[in-house]
Amino acid sequence: MEQDPVNPDDEVNTEYIPPGGCHTWNVASYVDGTNGKAELYLAICNWCKDRDYQTRADFWD
């Protein structure tokens, strides 16, 4: 998700990534505001929260 204090947050992508999987998203179209950055956060689905999974997310620019 991309946080936007003025508008509702934008969904960058919804995707199931299997255990051990990896995925990269280009978020260039979500860059906004005066700082020229996309304010990103990870939203975990309720189904995933009930499982014994570890989730790791790396963000970089």
All heavy atoms as a GROMACS GRO file, in nm:
protein
  493
    1MET      N    1   0.084  -0.118   0.000
    1MET     CA    2   0.000   0.000   0.000
    1MET      C    3   0.089   0.124   0.000
    1MET      O    4   0.201   0.121   0.048
    1MET     CB    5  -0.088   0.002   0.125
    1MET     CG    6  -0.180  -0.118   0.141
    1MET     SD    7  -0.315  -0.124   0.023
    1MET     CE    8  -0.415   0.013   0.072
    2GLU      N    9   0.035   0.231  -0.058
    2GLU     CA   10   0.106   0.358  -0.059
    2GLU      C   11   0.024   0.456   0.023
    2GLU      O   12  -0.092   0.481  -0.007
    2GLU     CB   13   0.123   0.410  -0.201
    2GLU     CG   14   0.227   0.518  -0.216
    2GLU     CD   15   0.174   0.659  -0.198
    2GLU    OE1   16   0.056   0.685  -0.228
    2GLU    OE2   17   0.251   0.745  -0.154
    3GLN      N   18   0.083   0.507   0.129
    3GLN     CA   19   0.012   0.596   0.220
    3GLN      C   20   0.004   0.735   0.161
    3GLN      O   21   0.102   0.790   0.110
    3GLN     CB   22   0.084   0.602   0.354
    3GLN     CG   23   0.011   0.684   0.457
    3GLN     CD   24   0.083   0.687   0.590
    3GLN    OE1   25   0.202   0.662   0.597
    3GLN    NE2   26   0.011   0.718   0.695
    4ASP      N   27  -0.114   0.793   0.169
    4ASP     CA   28  -0.137   0.927   0.119
    4ASP      C   29  -0.218   1.003   0.223
    4ASP      O   30  -0.335   0.969   0.246
    4ASP     CB   31  -0.210   0.924  -0.015
    4ASP     CG   32  -0.207   1.056  -0.086
    4ASP    OD1   33  -0.180   1.159  -0.022
    4ASP    OD2   34  -0.232   1.057  -0.208
    5PRO      N   35  -0.161   1.101   0.289
    5PRO     CA   36  -0.235   1.170   0.395
    5PRO      C   37  -0.354   1.252   0.345
    5PRO      O   38  -0.445   1.280   0.422
    5PRO     CB   39  -0.130   1.261   0.459
    5PRO     CG   40  -0.026   1.279   0.356
    5PRO     CD   41  -0.027   1.155   0.273
    6VAL      N   42  -0.356   1.288   0.218
    6VAL     CA   43  -0.464   1.371   0.164
    6VAL      C   44  -0.576   1.286   0.104
    6VAL      O   45  -0.693   1.319   0.115
    6VAL     CB   46  -0.407   1.468   0.057
    6VAL    CG1   47  -0.517   1.552  -0.003
    6VAL    CG2   48  -0.299   1.555   0.118
    7ASN      N   49  -0.541   1.175   0.039
    7ASN     CA   50  -0.637   1.089  -0.029
    7ASN      C   51  -0.636   0.950   0.037
    7ASN      O   52  -0.544   0.917   0.111
    7ASN     CB   53  -0.600   1.074  -0.177
    7ASN     CG   54  -0.600   1.207  -0.248
    7ASN    OD1   55  -0.691   1.286  -0.231
    7ASN    ND2   56  -0.497   1.233  -0.326
    8PRO      N   57  -0.733   0.863   0.002
    8PRO     CA   58  -0.727   0.726   0.052
    8PRO      C   59  -0.599   0.658   0.004
    8PRO      O   60  -0.548   0.688  -0.104
    8PRO     CB   61  -0.851   0.660  -0.011
    8PRO     CG   62  -0.943   0.772  -0.044
    8PRO     CD   63  -0.855   0.890  -0.074
    9ASP      N   64  -0.548   0.566   0.084
    9ASP     CA   65  -0.425   0.494   0.048
    9ASP      C   66  -0.446   0.415  -0.081
    9ASP      O   67  -0.554   0.362  -0.106
    9ASP     CB   68  -0.383   0.399   0.160
    9ASP     CG   69  -0.338   0.475   0.284
    9ASP    OD1   70  -0.333   0.599   0.278
    9ASP    OD2   71  -0.309   0.410   0.384
   10ASP      N   72  -0.341   0.408  -0.162
   10ASP     CA   73  -0.347   0.338  -0.290
   10ASP      C   74  -0.295   0.196  -0.274
   10ASP      O   75  -0.192   0.173  -0.210
   10ASP     CB   76  -0.260   0.409  -0.395
   10ASP     CG   77  -0.311   0.548  -0.426
   10ASP    OD1   78  -0.433   0.562  -0.445
   10ASP    OD2   79  -0.229   0.640  -0.433
   11GLU      N   80  -0.365   0.102  -0.336
   11GLU     CA   81  -0.318  -0.036  -0.337
   11GLU      C   82  -0.216  -0.051  -0.449
   11GLU      O   83  -0.246  -0.028  -0.565
   11GLU     CB   84  -0.436  -0.130  -0.361
   11GLU     CG   85  -0.398  -0.276  -0.354
   11GLU     CD   86  -0.519  -0.366  -0.370
   11GLU    OE1   87  -0.605  -0.365  -0.281
   11GLU    OE2   88  -0.526  -0.433  -0.474
   12VAL      N   89  -0.094  -0.086  -0.414
   12VAL     CA   90   0.012  -0.104  -0.513
   12VAL      C   91  -0.008  -0.236  -0.585
   12VAL      O   92  -0.003  -0.243  -0.708
   12VAL     CB   93   0.151  -0.098  -0.446
   12VAL    CG1   94   0.262  -0.132  -0.545
   12VAL    CG2   95   0.174   0.039  -0.385
   13ASN      N   96  -0.032  -0.341  -0.509
   13ASN     CA   97  -0.052  -0.473  -0.569
   13ASN      C   98  -0.108  -0.566  -0.463
   13ASN      O   99  -0.082  -0.550  -0.344
   13ASN     CB  100   0.079  -0.529  -0.623
   13ASN     CG  101   0.060  -0.642  -0.722
   13ASN    OD1  102  -0.046  -0.702  -0.728
   13ASN    ND2  103   0.162  -0.671  -0.798
   14THR      N  104  -0.185  -0.665  -0.507
   14THR     CA  105  -0.230  -0.774  -0.420
   14THR      C  106  -0.184  -0.902  -0.486
   14THR      O  107  -0.218  -0.927  -0.602
   14THR     CB  108  -0.383  -0.775  -0.406
   14THR    OG1  109  -0.424  -0.653  -0.346
   14THR    CG2  110  -0.429  -0.892  -0.322
   15GLU      N  111  -0.106  -0.977  -0.415
   15GLU     CA  112  -0.050  -1.098  -0.475
   15GLU      C  113  -0.017  -1.201  -0.368
   15GLU      O  114   0.033  -1.165  -0.261
   15GLU     CB  115   0.076  -1.064  -0.553
   15GLU     CG  116   0.131  -1.179  -0.632
   15GLU     CD  117   0.236  -1.133  -0.731
   15GLU    OE1  118   0.239  -1.014  -0.766
   15GLU    OE2  119   0.316  -1.217  -0.771
   16TYR      N  120  -0.049  -1.326  -0.395
   16TYR     CA  121  -0.007  -1.435  -0.308
   16TYR      C  122   0.132  -1.477  -0.350
   16TYR      O  123   0.156  -1.509  -0.465
   16TYR     CB  124  -0.102  -1.554  -0.318
   16TYR     CG  125  -0.049  -1.675  -0.245
   16TYR    CD1  126  -0.053  -1.681  -0.106
   16TYR    CD2  127   0.008  -1.780  -0.314
   16TYR    CE1  128  -0.002  -1.791  -0.039
   16TYR    CE2  129   0.059  -1.891  -0.247
   16TYR     CZ  130   0.053  -1.894  -0.110
   16TYR     OH  131   0.104  -2.003  -0.043
   17ILE      N  132   0.223  -1.472  -0.257
   17ILE     CA  133   0.360  -1.517  -0.283
   17ILE      C  134   0.383  -1.640  -0.198
   17ILE      O  135   0.374  -1.633  -0.075
   17ILE     CB  136   0.462  -1.407  -0.249
   17ILE    CG1  137   0.431  -1.282  -0.332
   17ILE    CG2  138   0.603  -1.455  -0.275
   17ILE    CD1  139   0.510  -1.161  -0.293
   18PRO      N  140   0.408  -1.754  -0.258
   18PRO     CA  141   0.422  -1.878  -0.182
   18PRO      C  142   0.543  -1.874  -0.089
   18PRO      O  143   0.636  -1.795  -0.111
   18PRO     CB  144   0.437  -1.986  -0.288
   18PRO     CG  145   0.484  -1.915  -0.410
   18PRO     CD  146   0.430  -1.775  -0.402
   19PRO      N  147   0.541  -1.956   0.016
   19PRO     CA  148   0.656  -1.961   0.107
   19PRO      C  149   0.786  -1.978   0.030
   19PRO      O  150   0.796  -2.059  -0.062
   19PRO     CB  151   0.627  -2.082   0.195
   19PRO     CG  152   0.477  -2.091   0.194
   19PRO     CD  153   0.435  -2.049   0.056
   20GLY      N  154   0.884  -1.896   0.064
   20GLY     CA  155   1.013  -1.900  -0.004
   20GLY      C  156   1.017  -1.817  -0.130
   20GLY      O  157   1.121  -1.803  -0.194
   21GLY      N  158   0.902  -1.762  -0.169
   21GLY     CA  159   0.894  -1.685  -0.292
   21GLY      C  160   0.942  -1.542  -0.274
   21GLY      O  161   0.965  -1.494  -0.164
   22CYS      N  162   0.955  -1.475  -0.385
   22CYS     CA  163   1.004  -1.338  -0.386
   22CYS      C  164   0.938  -1.264  -0.501
   22CYS      O  165   0.910  -1.323  -0.605
   22CYS     CB  166   1.156  -1.338  -0.403
   22CYS     SG  167   1.229  -1.175  -0.411
   23HIS      N  168   0.914  -1.136  -0.484
   23HIS     CA  169   0.856  -1.058  -0.592
   23HIS      C  170   0.903  -0.913  -0.578
   23HIS      O  171   0.926  -0.865  -0.467
   23HIS     CB  172   0.703  -1.062  -0.588
   23HIS     CG  173   0.642  -1.009  -0.714
   23HIS    ND1  174   0.630  -1.084  -0.828
   23HIS    CD2  175   0.593  -0.888  -0.744
   23HIS    CE1  176   0.575  -1.012  -0.923
   23HIS    NE2  177   0.551  -0.892  -0.874
   24THR      N  178   0.916  -0.845  -0.689
   24THR     CA  179   0.959  -0.705  -0.693
   24THR      C  180   0.852  -0.624  -0.765
   24THR      O  181   0.802  -0.667  -0.870
   24THR     CB  182   1.093  -0.692  -0.767
   24THR    OG1  183   1.190  -0.772  -0.700
   24THR    CG2  184   1.140  -0.548  -0.770
   25TRP      N  185   0.818  -0.509  -0.711
   25TRP     CA  186   0.724  -0.418  -0.775
   25TRP      C  187   0.792  -0.287  -0.805
   25TRP      O  188   0.868  -0.235  -0.724
   25TRP     CB  189   0.604  -0.389  -0.684
   25TRP     CG  190   0.512  -0.503  -0.664
   25TRP    CD1  191   0.413  -0.544  -0.748
   25TRP    CD2  192   0.510  -0.593  -0.555
   25TRP    NE1  193   0.349  -0.653  -0.697
   25TRP    CE2  194   0.407  -0.686  -0.577
   25TRP    CE3  195   0.584  -0.605  -0.438
   25TRP    CZ2  196   0.378  -0.787  -0.490
   25TRP    CZ3  197   0.556  -0.708  -0.351
   25TRP    CH2  198   0.453  -0.797  -0.377
   26ASN      N  199   0.762  -0.232  -0.921
   26ASN     CA  200   0.809  -0.099  -0.957
   26ASN      C  201   0.702  -0.001  -0.908
   26ASN      O  202   0.589  -0.005  -0.954
   26ASN     CB  203   0.828  -0.087  -1.108
   26ASN     CG  204   0.880   0.050  -1.148
   26ASN    OD1  205   0.873   0.145  -1.072
   26ASN    ND2  206   0.931   0.058  -1.269
   27VAL      N  207   0.736   0.085  -0.815
   27VAL     CA  208   0.639   0.177  -0.756
   27VAL      C  209   0.661   0.321  -0.802
   27VAL      O  210   0.614   0.415  -0.738
   27VAL     CB  211   0.641   0.167  -0.602
   27VAL    CG1  212   0.597   0.030  -0.557
   27VAL    CG2  213   0.777   0.203  -0.546
   28ALA      N  214   0.730   0.339  -0.912
   28ALA     CA  215   0.761   0.474  -0.962
   28ALA      C  216   0.634   0.558  -0.981
   28ALA      O  217   0.635   0.679  -0.957
   28ALA     CB  218   0.840   0.466  -1.091
   29SER      N  219   0.525   0.496  -1.022
   29SER     CA  220   0.402   0.572  -1.046
   29SER      C  221   0.335   0.617  -0.917
   29SER      O  222   0.240   0.695  -0.921
   29SER     CB  223   0.305   0.490  -1.131
   29SER     OG  224   0.265   0.374  -1.062
   30TYR      N  225   0.382   0.570  -0.801
   30TYR     CA  226   0.325   0.608  -0.672
   30TYR      C  227   0.405   0.718  -0.603
   30TYR      O  228   0.370   0.760  -0.493
   30TYR     CB  229   0.314   0.486  -0.580
   30TYR     CG  230   0.215   0.385  -0.634
   30TYR    CD1  231   0.258   0.280  -0.714
   30TYR    CD2  232   0.080   0.397  -0.608
   30TYR    CE1  233   0.168   0.189  -0.765
   30TYR    CE2  234  -0.011   0.306  -0.659
   30TYR     CZ  235   0.034   0.203  -0.738
   30TYR     OH  236  -0.055   0.113  -0.790
   31VAL      N  237   0.511   0.763  -0.665
   31VAL     CA  238   0.590   0.873  -0.609
   31VAL      C  239   0.507   1.000  -0.619
   31VAL      O  240   0.453   1.032  -0.725
   31VAL     CB  241   0.723   0.888  -0.686
   31VAL    CG1  242   0.797   1.014  -0.643
   31VAL    CG2  243   0.810   0.766  -0.667
   32ASP      N  244   0.494   1.069  -0.504
   32ASP     CA  245   0.414   1.192  -0.504
   32ASP      C  246   0.463   1.283  -0.391
   32ASP      O  247   0.554   1.249  -0.317
   32ASP     CB  248   0.265   1.162  -0.488
   32ASP     CG  249   0.234   1.085  -0.360
   32ASP    OD1  250   0.325   1.062  -0.279
   32ASP    OD2  251   0.118   1.049  -0.340
   33GLY      N  252   0.403   1.397  -0.382
   33GLY     CA  253   0.436   1.490  -0.274
   33GLY      C  254   0.565   1.566  -0.300
   33GLY      O  255   0.635   1.545  -0.398
   34THR      N  256   0.597   1.652  -0.206
   34THR     CA  257   0.714   1.739  -0.222
   34THR      C  258   0.845   1.667  -0.196
   34THR      O  259   0.950   1.713  -0.240
   34THR     CB  260   0.704   1.859  -0.126
   34THR    OG1  261   0.692   1.810   0.008
   34THR    CG2  262   0.584   1.946  -0.158
   35ASN      N  263   0.840   1.550  -0.128
   35ASN     CA  264   0.965   1.478  -0.100
   35ASN      C  265   1.006   1.384  -0.214
   35ASN      O  266   1.113   1.326  -0.211
   35ASN     CB  267   0.958   1.401   0.032
   35ASN     CG  268   0.858   1.288   0.028
   35ASN    OD1  269   0.791   1.264  -0.071
   35ASN    ND2  270   0.846   1.219   0.139
   36GLY      N  271   0.919   1.365  -0.315
   36GLY     CA  272   0.953   1.282  -0.430
   36GLY      C  273   0.968   1.134  -0.398
   36GLY      O  274   1.044   1.065  -0.464
   37LYS      N  275   0.897   1.086  -0.295
   37LYS     CA  276   0.906   0.945  -0.257
   37LYS      C  277   0.767   0.884  -0.245
   37LYS      O  278   0.669   0.955  -0.224
   37LYS     CB  279   0.979   0.930  -0.123
   37LYS     CG  280   1.122   0.976  -0.129
   37LYS     CD  281   1.193   0.951   0.001
   37LYS     CE  282   1.337   1.001  -0.012
   37LYS     NZ  283   1.431   0.919   0.056
   38ALA      N  284   0.762   0.753  -0.258
   38ALA     CA  285   0.639   0.678  -0.232
   38ALA      C  286   0.645   0.630  -0.088
   38ALA      O  287   0.742   0.568  -0.047
   38ALA     CB  288   0.628   0.560  -0.328
   39GLU      N  289   0.543   0.660  -0.010
   39GLU     CA  290   0.537   0.617   0.130
   39GLU      C  291   0.467   0.482   0.135
   39GLU      O  292   0.345   0.473   0.129
   39GLU     CB  293   0.461   0.720   0.215
   39GLU     CG  294   0.531   0.855   0.225
   39GLU     CD  295   0.518   0.943   0.103
   39GLU    OE1  296   0.426   0.922   0.022
   39GLU    OE2  297   0.600   1.033   0.086
   40LEU      N  298   0.545   0.376   0.143
   40LEU     CA  299   0.493   0.240   0.131
   40LEU      C  300   0.480   0.170   0.265
   40LEU      O  301   0.557   0.194   0.357
   40LEU     CB  302   0.586   0.157   0.042
   40LEU     CG  303   0.608   0.210  -0.099
   40LEU    CD1  304   0.714   0.128  -0.169
   40LEU    CD2  305   0.479   0.210  -0.176
   41TYR      N  306   0.381   0.081   0.273
   41TYR     CA  307   0.370  -0.010   0.387
   41TYR      C  308   0.311  -0.142   0.340
   41TYR      O  309   0.246  -0.148   0.235
   41TYR     CB  310   0.290   0.052   0.502
   41TYR     CG  311   0.143   0.076   0.473
   41TYR    CD1  312   0.047  -0.020   0.505
   41TYR    CD2  313   0.100   0.196   0.418
   41TYR    CE1  314  -0.088   0.003   0.482
   41TYR    CE2  315  -0.034   0.220   0.395
   41TYR     CZ  316  -0.128   0.124   0.428
   41TYR     OH  317  -0.260   0.148   0.405
   42LEU      N  318   0.336  -0.245   0.415
   42LEU     CA  319   0.292  -0.380   0.381
   42LEU      C  320   0.167  -0.413   0.462
   42LEU      O  321   0.166  -0.396   0.584
   42LEU     CB  322   0.402  -0.480   0.414
   42LEU     CG  323   0.378  -0.625   0.380
   42LEU    CD1  324   0.368  -0.644   0.230
   42LEU    CD2  325   0.491  -0.710   0.436
   43ALA      N  326   0.062  -0.456   0.395
   43ALA     CA  327  -0.061  -0.498   0.462
   43ALA      C  328  -0.071  -0.650   0.448
   43ALA      O  329  -0.067  -0.702   0.337
   43ALA     CB  330  -0.182  -0.431   0.398
   44ILE      N  331  -0.080  -0.720   0.560
   44ILE     CA  332  -0.089  -0.867   0.561
   44ILE      C  333  -0.235  -0.907   0.573
   44ILE      O  334  -0.308  -0.856   0.659
   44ILE     CB  335  -0.009  -0.925   0.680
   44ILE    CG1  336   0.135  -0.875   0.680
   44ILE    CG2  337  -0.016  -1.076   0.680
   44ILE    CD1  338   0.220  -0.928   0.569
   45CYS      N  339  -0.278  -1.000   0.488
   45CYS     CA  340  -0.418  -1.043   0.491
   45CYS      C  341  -0.449  -1.120   0.621
   45CYS      O  342  -0.360  -1.177   0.683
   45CYS     CB  343  -0.449  -1.130   0.370
   45CYS     SG  344  -0.369  -1.291   0.372
   46ASN      N  345  -0.575  -1.119   0.661
   46ASN     CA  346  -0.616  -1.188   0.782
   46ASN      C  347  -0.587  -1.338   0.774
   46ASN      O  348  -0.551  -1.400   0.872
   46ASN     CB  349  -0.763  -1.164   0.812
   46ASN     CG  350  -0.786  -1.024   0.863
   46ASN    OD1  351  -0.698  -0.964   0.923
   46ASN    ND2  352  -0.903  -0.970   0.838
   47TRP      N  353  -0.605  -1.398   0.656
   47TRP     CA  354  -0.578  -1.541   0.640
   47TRP      C  355  -0.432  -1.571   0.672
   47TRP      O  356  -0.401  -1.667   0.739
   47TRP     CB  357  -0.612  -1.584   0.498
   47TRP     CG  358  -0.587  -1.729   0.472
   47TRP    CD1  359  -0.672  -1.832   0.499
   47TRP    CD2  360  -0.469  -1.788   0.416
   47TRP    NE1  361  -0.614  -1.951   0.462
   47TRP    CE2  362  -0.490  -1.928   0.412
   47TRP    CE3  363  -0.349  -1.738   0.371
   47TRP    CZ2  364  -0.394  -2.015   0.362
   47TRP    CZ3  365  -0.254  -1.826   0.322
   47TRP    CH2  366  -0.278  -1.962   0.318
   48CYS      N  367  -0.344  -1.485   0.627
   48CYS     CA  368  -0.201  -1.506   0.651
   48CYS      C  369  -0.163  -1.485   0.796
   48CYS      O  370  -0.074  -1.550   0.848
   48CYS     CB  371  -0.119  -1.410   0.564
   48CYS     SG  372  -0.141  -1.436   0.388
   49LYS      N  373  -0.232  -1.394   0.865
   49LYS     CA  374  -0.203  -1.367   1.005
   49LYS      C  375  -0.232  -1.488   1.092
   49LYS      O  376  -0.172  -1.504   1.198
   49LYS     CB  377  -0.284  -1.248   1.054
   49LYS     CG  378  -0.242  -1.116   0.994
   49LYS     CD  379  -0.334  -1.005   1.044
   49LYS     CE  380  -0.304  -0.875   0.975
   49LYS     NZ  381  -0.398  -0.770   1.015
   50ASP      N  382  -0.327  -1.571   1.049
   50ASP     CA  383  -0.365  -1.689   1.127
   50ASP      C  384  -0.273  -1.808   1.104
   50ASP      O  385  -0.291  -1.912   1.164
   50ASP     CB  386  -0.509  -1.731   1.093
   50ASP     CG  387  -0.609  -1.625   1.135
   50ASP    OD1  388  -0.576  -1.545   1.226
   50ASP    OD2  389  -0.719  -1.622   1.078
   51ARG      N  390  -0.177  -1.796   1.017
   51ARG     CA  391  -0.086  -1.905   0.984
   51ARG      C  392   0.048  -1.886   1.054
   51ARG      O  393   0.082  -1.777   1.098
   51ARG     CB  394  -0.064  -1.915   0.832
   51ARG     CG  395  -0.191  -1.931   0.751
   51ARG     CD  396  -0.260  -2.062   0.785
   51ARG     NE  397  -0.371  -2.090   0.698
   51ARG     CZ  398  -0.497  -2.071   0.732
   51ARG    NH1  399  -0.529  -2.023   0.847
   51ARG    NH2  400  -0.594  -2.100   0.648
   52ASP      N  401   0.125  -1.992   1.059
   52ASP     CA  402   0.256  -1.986   1.122
   52ASP      C  403   0.361  -1.952   1.015
   52ASP      O  404   0.449  -2.031   0.985
   52ASP     CB  405   0.288  -2.119   1.190
   52ASP     CG  406   0.415  -2.112   1.273
   52ASP    OD1  407   0.452  -2.002   1.316
   52ASP    OD2  408   0.477  -2.218   1.295
   53TYR      N  409   0.348  -1.834   0.955
   53TYR     CA  410   0.440  -1.791   0.851
   53TYR      C  411   0.524  -1.675   0.903
   53TYR      O  412   0.480  -1.597   0.986
   53TYR     CB  413   0.365  -1.740   0.727
   53TYR     CG  414   0.286  -1.842   0.652
   53TYR    CD1  415   0.165  -1.808   0.593
   53TYR    CD2  416   0.332  -1.972   0.636
   53TYR    CE1  417   0.091  -1.902   0.523
   53TYR    CE2  418   0.258  -2.066   0.566
   53TYR     CZ  419   0.138  -2.029   0.510
   53TYR     OH  420   0.066  -2.121   0.440
   54GLN      N  421   0.641  -1.664   0.848
   54GLN     CA  422   0.723  -1.547   0.870
   54GLN      C  423   0.719  -1.465   0.743
   54GLN      O  424   0.726  -1.520   0.634
   54GLN     CB  425   0.868  -1.586   0.903
   54GLN     CG  426   0.883  -1.656   1.034
   54GLN     CD  427   1.028  -1.686   1.064
   54GLN    OE1  428   1.117  -1.667   0.980
   54GLN    NE2  429   1.055  -1.736   1.182
   55THR      N  430   0.706  -1.336   0.758
   55THR     CA  431   0.703  -1.248   0.642
   55THR      C  432   0.818  -1.149   0.652
   55THR      O  433   0.843  -1.092   0.758
   55THR     CB  434   0.568  -1.170   0.639
   55THR    OG1  435   0.462  -1.264   0.635
   55THR    CG2  436   0.562  -1.081   0.517
   56ARG      N  437   0.885  -1.131   0.541
   56ARG     CA  438   0.994  -1.033   0.535
   56ARG      C  439   0.970  -0.944   0.416
   56ARG      O  440   0.940  -0.990   0.306
   56ARG     CB  441   1.127  -1.106   0.520
   56ARG     CG  442   1.244  -1.010   0.507
   56ARG     CD  443   1.372  -1.084   0.489
   56ARG     NE  444   1.463  -1.004   0.410
   56ARG     CZ  445   1.579  -1.043   0.369
   56ARG    NH1  446   1.621  -1.164   0.399
   56ARG    NH2  447   1.655  -0.965   0.298
   57ALA      N  448   0.985  -0.816   0.436
   57ALA     CA  449   0.970  -0.720   0.327
   57ALA      C  450   1.090  -0.626   0.330
   57ALA      O  451   1.131  -0.579   0.435
   57ALA     CB  452   0.842  -0.640   0.342
   58ASP      N  453   1.148  -0.603   0.215
   58ASP     CA  454   1.259  -0.509   0.200
   58ASP      C  455   1.211  -0.396   0.110
   58ASP      O  456   1.157  -0.421   0.003
   58ASP     CB  457   1.381  -0.576   0.137
   58ASP     CG  458   1.440  -0.685   0.225
   58ASP    OD1  459   1.452  -0.663   0.347
   58ASP    OD2  460   1.474  -0.792   0.172
   59PHE      N  461   1.231  -0.274   0.153
   59PHE     CA  462   1.196  -0.157   0.074
   59PHE      C  463   1.325  -0.079   0.048
   59PHE      O  464   1.406  -0.060   0.137
   59PHE     CB  465   1.099  -0.067   0.151
   59PHE     CG  466   0.967  -0.130   0.180
   59PHE    CD1  467   0.947  -0.204   0.296
   59PHE    CD2  468   0.861  -0.117   0.093
   59PHE    CE1  469   0.826  -0.263   0.325
   59PHE    CE2  470   0.738  -0.175   0.119
   59PHE     CZ  471   0.720  -0.247   0.235
   60TRP      N  472   1.343  -0.034  -0.074
   60TRP     CA  473   1.460   0.048  -0.106
   60TRP      C  474   1.427   0.139  -0.223
   60TRP      O  475   1.332   0.117  -0.295
   60TRP     CB  476   1.584  -0.036  -0.135
   60TRP     CG  477   1.576  -0.116  -0.262
   60TRP    CD1  478   1.618  -0.079  -0.386
   60TRP    CD2  479   1.523  -0.246  -0.278
   60TRP    NE1  480   1.594  -0.178  -0.477
   60TRP    CE2  481   1.535  -0.283  -0.413
   60TRP    CE3  482   1.465  -0.339  -0.191
   60TRP    CZ2  483   1.490  -0.406  -0.462
   60TRP    CZ3  484   1.422  -0.460  -0.242
   60TRP    CH2  485   1.436  -0.491  -0.376
   61ASP      N  486   1.507   0.242  -0.236
   61ASP     CA  487   1.488   0.334  -0.350
   61ASP      C  488   1.619   0.364  -0.416
   61ASP      O  489   1.723   0.319  -0.376
   61ASP     CB  490   1.421   0.464  -0.305
   61ASP     CG  491   1.502   0.541  -0.203
   61ASP    OD1  492   1.612   0.497  -0.165
   61ASP    OD2  493   1.455   0.648  -0.161
   0.00000   0.00000   0.00000
